[in-house]
């Protein structure tokens, strides 16, 4: 049950962090993870949170040019949550 709570917390955090400034016209860039290297230990919750945030950012940037901002945000949130769950299971490829 704690993993579900963590995943929900990460999804909520990611969805609430839509940015103030943007690389793309509709995209957030002010997220805690950024797109730089993930230096947390592999398999740790911190690593998985950053991995999920990086997935969110990448998905949002990919989809924000072709979707509405709300649609891209929803897709990115779903991708970020799924990435967090995969990471906790040791699947980051």
Secondary structure, DSSP 8 states (H G I E B T S, - for coil): -HHHHHHHHHHHHHHHT--SS-SSTT-----SS-SS---S-TTSHHHHHHHHHHHHHHHHHHHTTTS-HHHHHHHHHHHHHHHHHHHHTT---
